[in-house]
């Protein structure tokens, strides 16, 4: 195969030519998927990919040696970005401000694949308003002894709970064992408020499913339950975007799903090679997600109710500054050993 090929990528501004170097380099050795196939994948899924992940600050998870090699995250746009690929300044928890890439058209995703990007991690907020999320995101994280199947009934109950507070739930596989549930919201609140809404939601779900769900941050306290990873709602905390490949042996994809197919889904069936045909035959379950955003007022009332009942803030990630009202970041078993 040639040392480079050029792909013509259709988009809202017409076709753009994107050069793919080392097209025969194998990215997924077990599946035999090459860099060119990855780039062609983003051409094939371009429109739904951009609808789901576009117009948002995005971090790039890059694998220059394939999925079995070293990886790193690019938060600043890689050097050499075409003039039609834009960036937007965002503020991190540290208070520092840096630019991050924004995907406005399929060609930008293909160019990122040329830069060895496999996974895109979009923010929950828009490029024009990066401080106010327009998505409530809930990461259902199976713990040891549980998996995708155990997360399904939790996701179904979560959908019901979101409906009770006036929010519409959309679901996707993580591409691995977990499930991601999103709800579009009005961008009226900053990240800390949205985090509190997710904690309130998780605590209510925990009350309803105490044997299946936990909000405990410390792994030693979670047991074999599904963890509501509320810290994914923080500023600069992201998860793999919809239609993003994952660095797993069979090149599985984080796949948006219809709710009535969730229980029968095997996340391993949705891959770089099968997703384009799925979109042709099934369509995009997330199309139009943001047509009718909801509000988190009721969830914030639940947060205040729990505060009044003595349930306070929960731990932040270790790289965050100490936050107001946060408990000590001490593992429970270690805390018991302290005098």
C-alpha positions, -999 to +999 in steps of 0.1 A: +000+000+000+011+036-007+029+056+020-001+079+021-036+082+007-060+111+005-096+108+016-123+131+003-145+138+033-180+153+027-193+179+051-213+211+056-187+232+038-182+208+009-156+180+004-123+183+022-092+163+013-075+148+043-042+131+039-037+098+058-001+088+063+010+052+071-025+039+060-015+003+064-004+006+100-024-018+121-042-001+150-061-031+164-038-061+159-063-088+169-090-074+146-065-064+119-079-029+116-056-004+100-052+034+103-069+038+070-099+018+081-102+040+112-102+071+091-128+056+067-149+047+097-151+084+107-161+092+071-189+066+073-203+077+106-195+114+101-229+131+104-241+113+136-207+115+151-206+153+147-242+157+159-233+138+191-198+152+198-195+184+177-196+220+189-179+209+222-144+212+236-129+178+231-098+159+244-081+134+221-070+100+233-041+091+209-024+058+202+006+064+179+016+027+182-018+012+181-040+000+210-013-022+224+012+006+226+016+038+245-012+063+247-017+099+258-043+126+260-041+158+239-061+186+255-044+213+235-051+209+197-022+190+181+003+210+161-004+214+124-041+215+126-057+227+094-070+263+094-106+250+092-102+231+125-111+255+154-104+255+191-120+272+221-105+283+254-118+264+285-110+267+322-098+237+341-104+230+378-070+244+385-081+278+372-058+275+342-072+282+307-062+264+276-076+259+241-093+226+232-102+212+198-138+215+185-152+190+160-174+210+136-174+186+106-165+150+098-132+160+082-120+172+116-125+137+131-107+122+101-078+146+106-077+136+143-076+100+132-046+109+110-031+122+143-036+087+158-067+096+177-090+067+186-112+081+213-128+115+215-138+128+249-162+157+245-172+180+273-208+181+286-209+218+275-209+237+242-180+255+228-199+288+230-208+283+267-182+259+281-189+267+318-226+256+317-233+219+307-262+212+284-261+174+292-267+156+324-244+125+322-246+094+344-219+068+341-231+034+353-198+016+362-200-021+369-178-033+398-160-066+400-186-094+399-209-074+377-210-064+341-232-049+313-261-073+320-263-061+357-262-025+346-292-028+323-319-029+350-302+000+368-303+020+335-340+012+330-349+024+366-327+054+360-347+063+329-379+061+349-364+083+376-353+109+351-388+109+336-402+117+371-382+149+372-391+159+336-359+148+319-357+126+288-330+098+290-308+086+261-286+056+265-255+042+249-230+014+257-196+025+269-181+002+244-170-020+272-189-032+304-206+001+313-236+021+303-239+058+298-272+076+303-275+112+291-303+137+295-303+171+276-307+201+299-309+238+296-274+253+300-284+273+331-261+259+357-224+255+361-206+222+366-208+221+404-246+224+403-248+197+377-226+174+398-249+179+427-279+171+405-262+138+395-253+130+432-290+136+442-301+114+414-277+087+423-287+088+460-323+084+450-315+055+427-295+040+455-325+042+479-347+024+453-321-003+444-298-006+475-286-041+466-278-031+430-265+005+432-239+025+451-226+060+452-196+051+474-165+067+461-141+042+478-139+009+459-137-010+492-172+001+500-189-006+467-192-044+468-206-060+436-229-032+428-232-007+400-213+025+409-229+058+399-197+077+390-209+112+399-174+126+394-178+122+357-201+153+360-172+175+371-155+202+350-129+186+327-142+151+333-153+133+302-163+099+289-159+084+254-182+101+230-210+084+211-198+064+181-162+065+194-141+034+190-125+020+221-089+006+225-102-029+230-092-060+210-122-061+187-125-023+182-159-020+199-177+013+197-196+033+223-230+028+206-262+048+211-291+025+216-329+025+216-342+017+250-361-014+237-329-030+225-308-023+256-315-056+273-307-077+242-275-058+233-241-074+234-217-043+234-191-064+216-213-066+185-210-029+178-175-023+163-157-001+138-166-027+111-203-031+120-214+004+130-217+019+095-242-008+085-261-004+118-265+033+111-278+025+076-303+000+088-314+013+122-306+050+121-292+072+148-311+067+181-296+100+194-307+122+164-325+153+177-315+147+213-314+184+221-347+193+206-364+195+240-340+200+268-352+198+304-343+214+337-325+202+368-345+223+393-361+192+410-328+174+413-313+205+430-342+205+454-334+169+462-298+179+467-308+205+492-332+181+509-303+156+514-281+184+527-308+192+552-310+156+562-272+155+569-260+140+536-232+163+525-207+167+497-189+136+483-152+132+475-138+149+444-110+133+423-076+134+438-062+159+412-089+185+421-083+213+446-099+207+480-135+218+476-159+234+501-177+209+522-158+180+509-150+152+533-115+141+540-099+122+511-089+093+532-096+057+523-120+043+550-098+014+560-069+038+565-090+063+584-098+036+609-061+031+615-054+067+623-053+077+660 
